[in-house]
């Protein structure tokens, strides 16, 4: 059986018996993303909808399922042309799902790194744990899938993997420094700076290790490199690197404890349904979501739901119906959607996802509203808009929702 390796750290490569294959993937971004996404799921079955959302995000596609099948067909043709029989069934489909074949014997550097980190976390023997840390550092060639780094499903994994690498690097730095092994410190820092030329602590460690070897000119050069990269403060010189190192080291230790405290103070579970918030908060969230739309192409929809009372309706009854509508919005929309009271008879709603889903949810809220007990007749109307990327659509001030633009 041929040996299959997939490298995703620092670059993306598929190797069979040590030889890089399927270089044509680079000519098809969608085929590349399809393979990368499925491999990262570690054999999990991925529904069509989840996969098409990952591949297309906010892009329009008249028939994403058909397009997905075409991409898979193109990928399989690449495999056939190169005669890679070992990869013929690397992607399997069943019951509306796609899956990287878990029966295919292959090694993936991402999973190797995660497995090593799990072993290191349980290892009590210091020597063995340091060996595992060295393996992690050697395996980490750089950020996860750098050419797909802007994809949301890449970024979250990239942060976790870099955290694993950094923790292993810090443990090795501490050990080599305690042991007075400046030679290995220099090698470790130089390797780390190749992967991350902005790492402040590595510059400081390198300067001190070079000074310990009496390589003063090299230490000066390392300080200049760090300042030129913007990783060191412009006042940092070799003579004061020790003080800066102590500050950076203490900051590393403090931040880990501070992060744990921060996480403990934040809600660990999200409430079901939409978030109802003050309109001022809604405006800030709207601006943030528009930024997400611009950055990642995530579809953003703005809806306005208006309660229309009968002429005889009492104000207190109308207020009660508005409170009931708020409850229906909170329970009827999805986690992650946001709504706010916009005027006496209106709610503004911010939703992400496909337009068809959003219309269906608003219709369900309307139907539930019409089943509420009421003293007088109330109507519920809504409109929905999709701000396009790049459009300058200011969020109107509260109370302007019922005004209409005059026709020329």
Order of alpha helices (4+ residues) and beta strands (2+ residues): beta-beta-beta-alpha-beta-alpha-alpha-beta-beta-beta-alpha-alpha-alpha-alpha-alpha-alpha-alpha-beta-alpha-beta-alpha-beta-beta-alpha-beta
